[in-house]
Amino acid sequence: MVEPRPMISMGLQASVFTLVSAAFTTIYITQPVLPIIQETYQVSASQASITISAVILGMTLANLPFGALADRLTIRPIILAGGLMVVGGNIVCAITGNFQGLVLARFVQGLFIPALTTCLAAFLSRRLPPQRLNVVMGTYVSATVAGGLGGRLLGGLFHPAFNWRWAFIIATGLVAVACGVAWRGLPREKTTAPRQSAPLSFLQLLAQAPLRKNYIVAFSAFFVFSSVFNYLPFYLAGPIFNAPTRTITFMYMVYLIGIVIGPLAGQLSNRFGNGRTMAAGATLFGLSLGTTLYPTLLAVIVGLAGICAGFFTIHAAAAGWLNRNLVSSRGRANSLYVLFYYAGGTCGITLSGSAYEMFSWAGVVGIGAMMLVVPLWIGLQGLKRGEA
């Protein structure tokens, strides 16, 4: 018997979407203007890139501590503190004439972004029933897509007509509004966080097979996804296509598919189960990856669209499945998920780089296909065991 579709508050979905997308907008805001930053501060290209890597480093260092904090405190004071620090960092970035000050402000922003993302995921997992959680976590995933793309667009929008620093001012307003929306729209909690039975350490969480499987899925899926979009420009600019920069940039717009796929994957998980949805996403991802080998731009576009749909289906199903398996230590568990996710991206870009140098695009596709066996197998195993 098919379960009825869960009713999801539009206010809740708006709160989740605005907060997470605003946080992710902040991460990538300097990426499109790195050459301008290089010229402004008279630094090298690698030094200018630190304005992105400093944020990622801060997130990596703070993710686990904030995950533990989310198990102890209610969400509103965490959002308030995180929002104030991210807003303050944006203001410093907009006015500083010192490159070291810019990098330091970006690092501090990274330290507090988990307050708006990881802690929110933990809050949702303890407040929502499983059927609603799948859909709302799909909205969460969509917001990461919108924020990542929005930050890149916002960063380049105000140069040369205005000034790239205005992007930080606008981001300040976005984060402030998002925190206000979240403050009003998120379900209320008691003044103290709900007591949990037997809080678990990070090692104890890793020892649980159902949770560990989702961490491995996050690692393997983002391993492939990050590799594809990192080496795509080299593939398209190569002798087969000789595509201009504008065409290559246009290809990244397929990323928007993730905004639609996130909530849809949540609905599919409710209807068919997280395991079956994950396996279907991995299958689509793999077939689409193979399609990109066909030497036409149309085939690449179709392949990239399927890659985005498959990846965000896996991501949404894994995030929902993870939180449905949690009974305590939700903050710690979600912070581990994010840690494995970004570790997969880092390893994927590194290892696929060697594969690309040896075998060109076929090497990236080959190593990606091998990694996609992981979410496919775990999804099918969960289906057989009734874990979904």
Summary of the structure (lengths in Angstrom):
residues: 388
radius of gyration: 20.4
end to end distance: 15.5
largest distance: 65.0
contacts: 1463
relative contact order: 0.14
helix: 81%
strand: 0%
